Amino acid sequence: MPIKSYRDIEAYQRAKALVVPMHQLAAGLPGHEQFDLCDQIRRASNSVVANIVEGYSHKDTPAKAKQFWRIAMGSANEMVEHLETAIALEYTSQDVCQPYLEEYTIVAKQLNKLIRTWHKF
């Protein structure tokens, strides 16, 4: 299926679907993490989505688009680390986070493929 909008990018769709659950998960973490881990989770989950969109806005300049998609991929990988940290600190369980860990791993892989295969629009 051709990509006619950033909304057609599957990595965007997956990352967008994770924003609300990540904000909800962050809201359930201990209060003393409000300005640390909670904030990082919210910001990183938003960053994945925002950088996919911004990269697509530069679709006619592949180097620039890929730069934003690399940032999005970094944020997806950052989310994996934040979730693993929350599990290690026993703020949440492996069972709760496993689907999110898998989704962010898929998003990162999809972005990596997009970066490798994108050509001038």
ABEGO torsion letter per residue (X at the ends): XBBABAAABAAAAAAAAAAAAAAAAAAABBAAAAABAAAAAAAAAAAAAAAAAAAAAAAABAAAAAAAAAAAAAAAAAAAAAAAAAAAAGABBAAAAAAAAAAAAAAAAAAAAAAAABBBX
